Amino acid sequence: MPTLLDFSAGVATGAGGSTFSGGQIVDAMTSGIPMLTKANPGASCDLPFANRGNIGYRILPDQNCILSVSGGNVGELQSMRVLIQQPYGGNCEITWPDNVIWPDGAAFVDSRIGAICCVEIMWDGASRYYGRLIFG
């Protein structure tokens, strides 16, 4: 098959042999949130919002880390999921950025070995970031 998708039969046949039509093509290409891993980010880690849509980050710190949040499209409500997993040795403190508004207070990140924390940060489409703890 010369291309990733073959439309010769009126449907799309992917490189893996799956056949899609109409809405299935859109769903298969747009579902899910991209997850980027930042392993050993160092003392600081920038978390930019996606150019379009939502994004997720998995942070695997190796030392104390100060996070920063940037980006977001004007007129577009966007969200970012952030998973932080403590390393084998644990004890990595995470500092949240000052430009995030936490209605219930900044999320606590457990520093015990292997602890996982998940937060959501939302861009309001105008000028503010809001954060909330999902679990951890």
PyMOL CGO cylinders between C-alpha atoms (Angstrom):
from pymol import cmd
from pymol.cgo import CYLINDER

trace = [
    CYLINDER, 0.00, 0.00, 0.00, 1.71, 3.24, -1.13, 0.3, 1, 1, 1, 1, 1, 1,
    CYLINDER, 1.71, 3.24, -1.13, 0.02, 5.62, 1.37, 0.3, 1, 1, 1, 1, 1, 1,
    CYLINDER, 0.02, 5.62, 1.37, -1.11, 5.51, 4.96, 0.3, 1, 1, 1, 1, 1, 1,
    CYLINDER, -1.11, 5.51, 4.96, -4.78, 5.62, 3.88, 0.3, 1, 1, 1, 1, 1, 1,
    CYLINDER, -4.78, 5.62, 3.88, -6.19, 4.10, 0.67, 0.3, 1, 1, 1, 1, 1, 1,
    CYLINDER, -6.19, 4.10, 0.67, -9.54, 5.63, -0.36, 0.3, 1, 1, 1, 1, 1, 1,
    CYLINDER, -9.54, 5.63, -0.36, -9.92, 3.67, -3.66, 0.3, 1, 1, 1, 1, 1, 1,
    CYLINDER, -9.92, 3.67, -3.66, -12.85, 1.54, -2.43, 0.3, 1, 1, 1, 1, 1, 1,
    CYLINDER, -12.85, 1.54, -2.43, -14.84, 4.51, -1.06, 0.3, 1, 1, 1, 1, 1, 1,
    CYLINDER, -14.84, 4.51, -1.06, -13.62, 3.83, 2.46, 0.3, 1, 1, 1, 1, 1, 1,
    CYLINDER, -13.62, 3.83, 2.46, -10.25, 4.38, 4.11, 0.3, 1, 1, 1, 1, 1, 1,
    CYLINDER, -10.25, 4.38, 4.11, -8.01, 1.37, 4.64, 0.3, 1, 1, 1, 1, 1, 1,
    CYLINDER, -8.01, 1.37, 4.64, -5.25, 2.07, 7.09, 0.3, 1, 1, 1, 1, 1, 1,
    CYLINDER, -5.25, 2.07, 7.09, -1.73, 0.70, 7.01, 0.3, 1, 1, 1, 1, 1, 1,
    CYLINDER, -1.73, 0.70, 7.01, -2.76, -1.86, 9.66, 0.3, 1, 1, 1, 1, 1, 1,
    CYLINDER, -2.76, -1.86, 9.66, -5.59, -3.15, 7.44, 0.3, 1, 1, 1, 1, 1, 1,
    CYLINDER, -5.59, -3.15, 7.44, -8.47, -1.56, 9.39, 0.3, 1, 1, 1, 1, 1, 1,
    CYLINDER, -8.47, -1.56, 9.39, -11.29, -0.12, 7.30, 0.3, 1, 1, 1, 1, 1, 1,
    CYLINDER, -11.29, -0.12, 7.30, -12.91, 3.20, 8.29, 0.3, 1, 1, 1, 1, 1, 1,
    CYLINDER, -12.91, 3.20, 8.29, -15.67, 5.29, 6.78, 0.3, 1, 1, 1, 1, 1, 1,
    CYLINDER, -15.67, 5.29, 6.78, -17.11, 8.77, 7.36, 0.3, 1, 1, 1, 1, 1, 1,
    CYLINDER, -17.11, 8.77, 7.36, -17.29, 9.65, 11.05, 0.3, 1, 1, 1, 1, 1, 1,
    CYLINDER, -17.29, 9.65, 11.05, -15.05, 6.74, 12.03, 0.3, 1, 1, 1, 1, 1, 1,
    CYLINDER, -15.05, 6.74, 12.03, -12.14, 8.44, 10.26, 0.3, 1, 1, 1, 1, 1, 1,
    CYLINDER, -12.14, 8.44, 10.26, -12.68, 11.65, 12.22, 0.3, 1, 1, 1, 1, 1, 1,
    CYLINDER, -12.68, 11.65, 12.22, -13.07, 9.79, 15.53, 0.3, 1, 1, 1, 1, 1, 1,
    CYLINDER, -13.07, 9.79, 15.53, -9.97, 7.67, 14.96, 0.3, 1, 1, 1, 1, 1, 1,
    CYLINDER, -9.97, 7.67, 14.96, -7.84, 10.68, 14.10, 0.3, 1, 1, 1, 1, 1, 1,
    CYLINDER, -7.84, 10.68, 14.10, -9.09, 13.08, 16.78, 0.3, 1, 1, 1, 1, 1, 1,
    CYLINDER, -9.09, 13.08, 16.78, -9.89, 10.97, 19.82, 0.3, 1, 1, 1, 1, 1, 1,
    CYLINDER, -9.89, 10.97, 19.82, -7.71, 10.93, 22.88, 0.3, 1, 1, 1, 1, 1, 1,
    CYLINDER, -7.71, 10.93, 22.88, -5.46, 13.53, 24.43, 0.3, 1, 1, 1, 1, 1, 1,
    CYLINDER, -5.46, 13.53, 24.43, -1.78, 13.55, 23.49, 0.3, 1, 1, 1, 1, 1, 1,
    CYLINDER, -1.78, 13.55, 23.49, 0.46, 12.67, 26.46, 0.3, 1, 1, 1, 1, 1, 1,
    CYLINDER, 0.46, 12.67, 26.46, 4.04, 13.91, 26.54, 0.3, 1, 1, 1, 1, 1, 1,
    CYLINDER, 4.04, 13.91, 26.54, 6.55, 12.49, 29.02, 0.3, 1, 1, 1, 1, 1, 1,
    CYLINDER, 6.55, 12.49, 29.02, 9.08, 14.75, 30.69, 0.3, 1, 1, 1, 1, 1, 1,
    CYLINDER, 9.08, 14.75, 30.69, 11.61, 12.43, 32.30, 0.3, 1, 1, 1, 1, 1, 1,
    CYLINDER, 11.61, 12.43, 32.30, 14.16, 14.02, 34.62, 0.3, 1, 1, 1, 1, 1, 1,
    CYLINDER, 14.16, 14.02, 34.62, 13.18, 17.60, 33.72, 0.3, 1, 1, 1, 1, 1, 1,
    CYLINDER, 13.18, 17.60, 33.72, 15.69, 19.16, 36.12, 0.3, 1, 1, 1, 1, 1, 1,
    CYLINDER, 15.69, 19.16, 36.12, 15.06, 22.11, 38.42, 0.3, 1, 1, 1, 1, 1, 1,
    CYLINDER, 15.06, 22.11, 38.42, 12.40, 23.68, 36.17, 0.3, 1, 1, 1, 1, 1, 1,
    CYLINDER, 12.40, 23.68, 36.17, 9.85, 22.39, 33.69, 0.3, 1, 1, 1, 1, 1, 1,
    CYLINDER, 9.85, 22.39, 33.69, 7.70, 24.40, 31.26, 0.3, 1, 1, 1, 1, 1, 1,
    CYLINDER, 7.70, 24.40, 31.26, 4.27, 23.01, 30.43, 0.3, 1, 1, 1, 1, 1, 1,
    CYLINDER, 4.27, 23.01, 30.43, 2.92, 24.79, 27.35, 0.3, 1, 1, 1, 1, 1, 1,
    CYLINDER, 2.92, 24.79, 27.35, -0.68, 24.33, 26.26, 0.3, 1, 1, 1, 1, 1, 1,
    CYLINDER, -0.68, 24.33, 26.26, -1.18, 22.64, 22.88, 0.3, 1, 1, 1, 1, 1, 1,
    CYLINDER, -1.18, 22.64, 22.88, -1.48, 24.76, 19.74, 0.3, 1, 1, 1, 1, 1, 1,
    CYLINDER, -1.48, 24.76, 19.74, -5.03, 23.40, 19.44, 0.3, 1, 1, 1, 1, 1, 1,
    CYLINDER, -5.03, 23.40, 19.44, -7.10, 21.24, 21.78, 0.3, 1, 1, 1, 1, 1, 1,
    CYLINDER, -7.10, 21.24, 21.78, -5.97, 19.61, 24.99, 0.3, 1, 1, 1, 1, 1, 1,
    CYLINDER, -5.97, 19.61, 24.99, -2.70, 18.08, 26.16, 0.3, 1, 1, 1, 1, 1, 1,
    CYLINDER, -2.70, 18.08, 26.16, -1.34, 15.88, 28.92, 0.3, 1, 1, 1, 1, 1, 1,
    CYLINDER, -1.34, 15.88, 28.92, 2.07, 15.64, 30.58, 0.3, 1, 1, 1, 1, 1, 1,
    CYLINDER, 2.07, 15.64, 30.58, 3.65, 12.82, 32.56, 0.3, 1, 1, 1, 1, 1, 1,
    CYLINDER, 3.65, 12.82, 32.56, 6.40, 14.29, 34.74, 0.3, 1, 1, 1, 1, 1, 1,
    CYLINDER, 6.40, 14.29, 34.74, 9.01, 11.94, 36.19, 0.3, 1, 1, 1, 1, 1, 1,
    CYLINDER, 9.01, 11.94, 36.19, 11.13, 14.24, 38.39, 0.3, 1, 1, 1, 1, 1, 1,
    CYLINDER, 11.13, 14.24, 38.39, 14.63, 13.42, 39.57, 0.3, 1, 1, 1, 1, 1, 1,
    CYLINDER, 14.63, 13.42, 39.57, 14.96, 16.46, 41.85, 0.3, 1, 1, 1, 1, 1, 1,
    CYLINDER, 14.96, 16.46, 41.85, 12.87, 19.34, 43.23, 0.3, 1, 1, 1, 1, 1, 1,
    CYLINDER, 12.87, 19.34, 43.23, 11.14, 21.03, 40.29, 0.3, 1, 1, 1, 1, 1, 1,
    CYLINDER, 11.14, 21.03, 40.29, 9.46, 24.38, 39.69, 0.3, 1, 1, 1, 1, 1, 1,
    CYLINDER, 9.46, 24.38, 39.69, 6.70, 24.11, 37.08, 0.3, 1, 1, 1, 1, 1, 1,
    CYLINDER, 6.70, 24.11, 37.08, 5.61, 26.87, 34.73, 0.3, 1, 1, 1, 1, 1, 1,
    CYLINDER, 5.61, 26.87, 34.73, 2.48, 27.00, 32.57, 0.3, 1, 1, 1, 1, 1, 1,
    CYLINDER, 2.48, 27.00, 32.57, 2.28, 28.96, 29.34, 0.3, 1, 1, 1, 1, 1, 1,
    CYLINDER, 2.28, 28.96, 29.34, 0.22, 29.34, 26.19, 0.3, 1, 1, 1, 1, 1, 1,
    CYLINDER, 0.22, 29.34, 26.19, -3.45, 28.88, 25.51, 0.3, 1, 1, 1, 1, 1, 1,
    CYLINDER, -3.45, 28.88, 25.51, -5.45, 30.17, 22.56, 0.3, 1, 1, 1, 1, 1, 1,
    CYLINDER, -5.45, 30.17, 22.56, -7.63, 33.23, 23.00, 0.3, 1, 1, 1, 1, 1, 1,
    CYLINDER, -7.63, 33.23, 23.00, -11.27, 32.23, 22.55, 0.3, 1, 1, 1, 1, 1, 1,
    CYLINDER, -11.27, 32.23, 22.55, -10.56, 28.51, 23.07, 0.3, 1, 1, 1, 1, 1, 1,
    CYLINDER, -10.56, 28.51, 23.07, -11.25, 26.69, 26.33, 0.3, 1, 1, 1, 1, 1, 1,
    CYLINDER, -11.25, 26.69, 26.33, -8.35, 24.27, 26.81, 0.3, 1, 1, 1, 1, 1, 1,
    CYLINDER, -8.35, 24.27, 26.81, -7.31, 21.80, 29.48, 0.3, 1, 1, 1, 1, 1, 1,
    CYLINDER, -7.31, 21.80, 29.48, -4.07, 20.15, 30.48, 0.3, 1, 1, 1, 1, 1, 1,
    CYLINDER, -4.07, 20.15, 30.48, -3.75, 17.01, 32.59, 0.3, 1, 1, 1, 1, 1, 1,
    CYLINDER, -3.75, 17.01, 32.59, -0.53, 16.68, 34.56, 0.3, 1, 1, 1, 1, 1, 1,
    CYLINDER, -0.53, 16.68, 34.56, 0.56, 13.35, 36.08, 0.3, 1, 1, 1, 1, 1, 1,
    CYLINDER, 0.56, 13.35, 36.08, 3.50, 13.52, 38.46, 0.3, 1, 1, 1, 1, 1, 1,
    CYLINDER, 3.50, 13.52, 38.46, 5.11, 10.28, 39.57, 0.3, 1, 1, 1, 1, 1, 1,
    CYLINDER, 5.11, 10.28, 39.57, 7.75, 10.29, 42.26, 0.3, 1, 1, 1, 1, 1, 1,
    CYLINDER, 7.75, 10.29, 42.26, 10.94, 8.34, 41.49, 0.3, 1, 1, 1, 1, 1, 1,
    CYLINDER, 10.94, 8.34, 41.49, 12.31, 5.28, 43.28, 0.3, 1, 1, 1, 1, 1, 1,
    CYLINDER, 12.31, 5.28, 43.28, 14.04, 7.53, 45.82, 0.3, 1, 1, 1, 1, 1, 1,
    CYLINDER, 14.04, 7.53, 45.82, 11.04, 9.88, 46.20, 0.3, 1, 1, 1, 1, 1, 1,
    CYLINDER, 11.04, 9.88, 46.20, 11.49, 13.24, 47.95, 0.3, 1, 1, 1, 1, 1, 1,
    CYLINDER, 11.49, 13.24, 47.95, 11.09, 15.47, 44.88, 0.3, 1, 1, 1, 1, 1, 1,
    CYLINDER, 11.09, 15.47, 44.88, 9.17, 18.60, 45.84, 0.3, 1, 1, 1, 1, 1, 1,
    CYLINDER, 9.17, 18.60, 45.84, 7.04, 20.23, 43.14, 0.3, 1, 1, 1, 1, 1, 1,
    CYLINDER, 7.04, 20.23, 43.14, 6.32, 23.96, 43.09, 0.3, 1, 1, 1, 1, 1, 1,
    CYLINDER, 6.32, 23.96, 43.09, 3.22, 25.07, 41.17, 0.3, 1, 1, 1, 1, 1, 1,
    CYLINDER, 3.22, 25.07, 41.17, 3.35, 28.31, 39.15, 0.3, 1, 1, 1, 1, 1, 1,
    CYLINDER, 3.35, 28.31, 39.15, 1.95, 31.51, 40.62, 0.3, 1, 1, 1, 1, 1, 1,
    CYLINDER, 1.95, 31.51, 40.62, -0.17, 32.23, 37.52, 0.3, 1, 1, 1, 1, 1, 1,
    CYLINDER, -0.17, 32.23, 37.52, -2.54, 29.29, 38.24, 0.3, 1, 1, 1, 1, 1, 1,
    CYLINDER, -2.54, 29.29, 38.24, -5.62, 30.01, 40.35, 0.3, 1, 1, 1, 1, 1, 1,
    CYLINDER, -5.62, 30.01, 40.35, -6.46, 27.11, 42.69, 0.3, 1, 1, 1, 1, 1, 1,
    CYLINDER, -6.46, 27.11, 42.69, -10.01, 27.57, 44.10, 0.3, 1, 1, 1, 1, 1, 1,
    CYLINDER, -10.01, 27.57, 44.10, -9.36, 24.92, 46.78, 0.3, 1, 1, 1, 1, 1, 1,
    CYLINDER, -9.36, 24.92, 46.78, -5.66, 25.73, 47.29, 0.3, 1, 1, 1, 1, 1, 1,
    CYLINDER, -5.66, 25.73, 47.29, -2.72, 24.46, 45.28, 0.3, 1, 1, 1, 1, 1, 1,
    CYLINDER, -2.72, 24.46, 45.28, -2.64, 20.69, 44.81, 0.3, 1, 1, 1, 1, 1, 1,
    CYLINDER, -2.64, 20.69, 44.81, -0.48, 18.80, 47.29, 0.3, 1, 1, 1, 1, 1, 1,
    CYLINDER, -0.48, 18.80, 47.29, 2.11, 16.57, 45.61, 0.3, 1, 1, 1, 1, 1, 1,
    CYLINDER, 2.11, 16.57, 45.61, 3.03, 13.61, 47.79, 0.3, 1, 1, 1, 1, 1, 1,
    CYLINDER, 3.03, 13.61, 47.79, 6.80, 13.08, 47.77, 0.3, 1, 1, 1, 1, 1, 1,
    CYLINDER, 6.80, 13.08, 47.77, 6.79, 9.46, 48.92, 0.3, 1, 1, 1, 1, 1, 1,
    CYLINDER, 6.79, 9.46, 48.92, 8.41, 6.82, 46.71, 0.3, 1, 1, 1, 1, 1, 1,
    CYLINDER, 8.41, 6.82, 46.71, 6.24, 6.08, 43.66, 0.3, 1, 1, 1, 1, 1, 1,
    CYLINDER, 6.24, 6.08, 43.66, 3.42, 8.44, 44.70, 0.3, 1, 1, 1, 1, 1, 1,
    CYLINDER, 3.42, 8.44, 44.70, 1.28, 9.71, 41.82, 0.3, 1, 1, 1, 1, 1, 1,
    CYLINDER, 1.28, 9.71, 41.82, -0.57, 13.01, 41.65, 0.3, 1, 1, 1, 1, 1, 1,
    CYLINDER, -0.57, 13.01, 41.65, -2.92, 14.07, 38.85, 0.3, 1, 1, 1, 1, 1, 1,
    CYLINDER, -2.92, 14.07, 38.85, -4.15, 17.63, 38.32, 0.3, 1, 1, 1, 1, 1, 1,
    CYLINDER, -4.15, 17.63, 38.32, -6.06, 19.45, 35.63, 0.3, 1, 1, 1, 1, 1, 1,
    CYLINDER, -6.06, 19.45, 35.63, -5.15, 22.97, 34.59, 0.3, 1, 1, 1, 1, 1, 1,
    CYLINDER, -5.15, 22.97, 34.59, -7.65, 24.87, 32.48, 0.3, 1, 1, 1, 1, 1, 1,
    CYLINDER, -7.65, 24.87, 32.48, -7.08, 27.91, 30.26, 0.3, 1, 1, 1, 1, 1, 1,
    CYLINDER, -7.08, 27.91, 30.26, -10.25, 30.05, 30.23, 0.3, 1, 1, 1, 1, 1, 1,
    CYLINDER, -10.25, 30.05, 30.23, -9.73, 31.29, 26.68, 0.3, 1, 1, 1, 1, 1, 1,
    CYLINDER, -9.73, 31.29, 26.68, -9.05, 34.84, 27.81, 0.3, 1, 1, 1, 1, 1, 1,
    CYLINDER, -9.05, 34.84, 27.81, -6.33, 35.41, 30.38, 0.3, 1, 1, 1, 1, 1, 1,
    CYLINDER, -6.33, 35.41, 30.38, -6.42, 32.96, 33.31, 0.3, 1, 1, 1, 1, 1, 1,
    CYLINDER, -6.42, 32.96, 33.31, -5.35, 29.47, 34.29, 0.3, 1, 1, 1, 1, 1, 1,
    CYLINDER, -5.35, 29.47, 34.29, -7.33, 27.45, 36.86, 0.3, 1, 1, 1, 1, 1, 1,
    CYLINDER, -7.33, 27.45, 36.86, -6.13, 24.28, 38.58, 0.3, 1, 1, 1, 1, 1, 1,
    CYLINDER, -6.13, 24.28, 38.58, -7.77, 21.42, 40.46, 0.3, 1, 1, 1, 1, 1, 1,
    CYLINDER, -7.77, 21.42, 40.46, -6.60, 18.19, 41.99, 0.3, 1, 1, 1, 1, 1, 1,
    CYLINDER, -6.60, 18.19, 41.99, -8.00, 15.06, 40.32, 0.3, 1, 1, 1, 1, 1, 1,
    CYLINDER, -8.00, 15.06, 40.32, -6.28, 12.53, 42.59, 0.3, 1, 1, 1, 1, 1, 1,
    CYLINDER, -6.28, 12.53, 42.59, -3.17, 12.13, 44.66, 0.3, 1, 1, 1, 1, 1, 1,
]
cmd.load_cgo(trace, "trace")
